[in-house]
Amino acid sequence: MRSRYRTPADQTDEMKSSTIWNAENPDLILALVLRGLGWAELPMLSIHHHIADGTLLRLACSFQQSDELEGIDVVWTEQRALGREGQWRRDQLLNVSQDG
């Protein structure tokens, strides 16, 4: 998947193959993979049922970390202390496994 707002030079650190197909929509990527056109990194939430029914296989890669950490930004003010819910949320995020 590639954003139209990032140039290919911005994404060279993400390249894991010399032959890459790009698409902006994860549903399109999933449809291509389900038709047998290569492999992809997709959010587990969007493919877990395909893994469960055997239509997709999950590759075990040493570089792969938990996709729960992908794209999480947490912002809060330093003007006041976190409340109970904020403390709980922070602790839950800090305890997310890196093992996938």
Residue pairs with C-beta under 8 A, 6 or more apart in sequence:
1 22
1 23
1 24
1 25
1 26
1 29
1 40
2 8
2 11
2 22
2 23
2 24
3 24
4 24
21 32
21 37
21 38
23 29
23 32
26 42
26 43
26 46
27 46
29 40
29 42
30 40
30 42
30 46
30 47
30 50
32 38
32 40
33 39
33 40
33 42
33 56
34 50
34 55
34 56
39 59
41 64
43 67
43 70
44 67
44 68
47 56
50 56
51 57
51 58
64 100
65 98
65 99
65 100
66 96
66 97
66 98
66 99
66 100
67 100
68 96
69 96
69 98
72 93
74 89
74 90
74 93
76 82
76 86
82 90
